Amino acid sequence: MAPVADYPYDLTYDPNEVGPDLIVECWIPRGPRSVDPVFNPTPGDRVTIGDDEEAPLPARVVRRDGDRVWVQVLLPDMSHAVA
């Protein structure tokens, strides 16, 4: 079992499949943590998602059905941004 820090991200996602609500479906067996026996994301958990092309993004699990996990991409807090 590799430490969590050895994984580039938790779940693989397709950026083209992210909906207007920022929710995207991921499959645990397709992600880098599929070999991690303690990885068991449940609704409310924070995870990272990646696609091997861009930097990983933070996300929150909103639903799970077996090996399928739906996550909502978390956008950075822009309240401190200057207009």
C-alpha positions in Angstrom: 0.0 0.0 0.0 1.5 3.3 -1.1 1.1 6.4 1.1 -1.5 9.0 0.0 1.2 11.4 -1.0 2.4 9.0 -3.7 -0.8 9.4 -5.7 -0.9 12.3 -8.1 -4.7 12.6 -7.4 -7.5 10.4 -6.2 -9.9 10.1 -9.2 -9.5 10.4 -12.9 -12.1 12.6 -14.7 -12.8 13.9 -18.2 -12.9 17.7 -18.2 -15.3 17.6 -21.2 -17.8 15.8 -19.0 -18.1 18.4 -16.2 -21.6 19.8 -16.1 -22.8 23.3 -15.6 -23.2 22.4 -11.9 -19.5 21.4 -11.9 -20.5 17.8 -11.2 -18.6 15.0 -13.0 -18.8 11.2 -12.8 -15.6 9.3 -12.0 -14.9 5.6 -11.8 -12.7 4.4 -8.9 -11.1 1.5 -10.9 -9.9 4.0 -13.5 -8.1 6.2 -11.0 -4.7 6.0 -9.6 -6.0 5.0 -6.1 -7.8 2.0 -7.5 -5.0 -0.2 -5.9 -5.4 1.6 -2.5 -7.5 -0.8 -0.3 -8.3 2.0 2.2 -9.6 4.5 -0.5 -13.4 4.5 0.1 -14.8 8.0 -0.8 -18.2 8.7 0.5 -20.5 11.8 0.1 -19.0 14.8 1.8 -15.4 13.7 1.4 -12.9 16.0 -0.2 -10.8 14.4 -3.0 -8.6 15.5 -5.8 -9.4 14.8 -9.5 -7.0 14.8 -12.4 -6.7 14.0 -16.1 -2.9 13.7 -16.6 -2.8 17.0 -18.6 -3.7 19.7 -16.1 -3.0 20.3 -12.5 -5.3 18.3 -10.2 -8.4 20.0 -8.8 -10.1 19.8 -5.5 -13.5 18.2 -5.4 -16.2 17.1 -3.0 -18.0 13.7 -3.3 -21.7 14.3 -3.8 -22.9 10.8 -4.6 -21.6 7.2 -4.9 -23.0 4.1 -6.4 -20.6 1.1 -6.2 -17.4 2.0 -8.2 -19.0 5.2 -9.6 -18.5 8.4 -7.8 -19.9 11.8 -8.6 -17.9 14.8 -7.5 -18.4 18.5 -7.6 -15.3 20.5 -8.6 -14.5 23.1 -6.0 -13.5 26.4 -7.4 -11.0 28.6 -5.6 -12.4 31.3 -3.3 -12.2 34.5 -5.3 -13.6 36.8 -2.7 -10.2 38.4 -2.3 -9.7 39.0 -6.0 -9.4 42.6 -7.2 -11.8 43.7 -10.0 
